[in-house]
Amino acid sequence: MVLNREKVLDAALRLADEQGLAALSMRKVAAAAGVEAMSLYNHVSNKGDLLDGLTARVFEEVSLPDPALPWDSRVRLLASGLHASFTRHPVVVRALAAQDANPRSAGALRVIDALLHALLDAGLSEEAAARSYRSLLGMLFGSVLTGTVGTGTRAERAEPVVVYFHRMVTSSELPSLRRVLPALESGDCVQDFEYQLELLIGGLRRG
């Protein structure tokens, strides 16, 4: 097999998706790629470079929208694309949120540039575009991390939390929580992200 950087990063991403970042050693990545560990160093310099590279691969999965589209359509398409890509690879979101990785590639930078271009086309200043970009990333990270959290062994409780809430939340003591409780129980992170995205776009449009 002819090894290149893309094949190394794809093998690392598959391994991270399956076993988590803790399993991401150069030896294990080499085994996943079917080569000797020393061969990797011709394509990635260290584990930090590996993390940055596989993060970039996740950004590169996002298709760039037609720049002729309205700014809000471009924001919506890019944000939805990032949400889908991050959801497929939540391990990368954990690395980004912990500042253990950065998307260092020309393809990844083009995605970020396209999103900032759309925000600037909305009439935002450079400072407002940067703040809106960070707000959007925060929404993305929160939605993906909440929606893809593991289902490992949990501490036992004498009373399930749902039962606790229905017992404690009464109309007389906590009327607003009681009123909204069914909606809180029935929602999901994808719906919430789409709702938050529309709120953000609506706010930018009004601004």
Helices and strands as residue ranges (DSSP letters): H 5-19, G 21-23, H 26-33, H 37-40, H 47-60, H 71-88, H 90-97, H 106-121, H 126-147, H 161-168, H 175-186, H 189-206
